[in-house]
């Protein structure tokens, strides 16, 4: 049985001196101003508010220094994706790459600890984080349509990182089984193991034959901003740090897993979400037949990996566990509904029955 092992998730991100980061922004981008550290799972992120023009509204950016365990090739995959989206669908609400003074979209720097990392500067998109906004069906459907547009924009992106095994890839969901030994509740552990067994039996043999492409792979609600004046409108999709080259249906499975209702009918929000995506980017019957299994597998990955990492890095536990409790509740709702019933409902939502 495969063993979960992702160095970029295992190694702690080393601290950086804020004055060094400030000097880097000035030297390589010609920018100075207020610099504020932001939370993140692996990378070191900073909001930079430029004071270059005191007579105009200050420009805002997001400066990202990638985890030193992440290869430059993987970081370039994300960079090229944003550049590709800007060329293929410039209306999509995603961050834009800001080149350095010498025109480079990214560069590698050693902070002085012998652990070089990739540096990139992004436009800072305004908006209200989706967890802070009221949730409506119109908002969910708009998010699904935006995700479908994003997947269309990424369809023909080719990159050598596609050949790599990357963390948070549902195709490798069964590898987190070893992490479930840390789940102390026997009922929860059995439920998670059952979802992984279904994944191994139903999905894993079929996934290699499905259409594949680069996908965002982490459309949870914390990676979505909405318009404060119209919270049904999607203002931004952020954080391409978990991008993989994988079956297209995996992207929808990830996003849908975070839309599941934890009480009542778990499909009340999911069926319209899938229908809205399908209307923009038509799905195939064999993809729909795996969707619910993949959603449950993603939820197991969330509770297994986040719980394991929070135990290793308690200082970042609040951030790492922000989706943990609701994910267990959603997984329980999936278990109660049953895979066959859910799959039939999703087929009807996409008019395959």
Buried (B, 14 or more C-beta within 10 A) or exposed (E): EEEBEBEBBEBEBEEBEEEEBBEBBEEBBEBBBEBEEEEBBBBBBBBBBBEEEEEEEEBBBBBBBBBBBBBBEBBBBBBBBBBBBBEBBEEBBBBEBBBBEEEEBBBEBEBEEEEEBBBBBBBBBEBBBBEEBEBEEBBBBBBBBBBBBBBBBBEEBEBEBBEBEBBBBBBBBBBBBBBBEEBEEEEBBEBBBBBBEBBBEBBBEBBEEBEBBBBBBBBBBBBBBBBEEEBBBBBBBBBBBBBBBBBBBBBBBBBBBBBBBBEEEBBEBBBBBBBBBBEBBEBBEEBBBBBBBBBBBBBBBBBBBBBBBBEEBEEBBEBBBBBBEBBBBBBBBBBEBEBEEBBBBBBEBBEBE
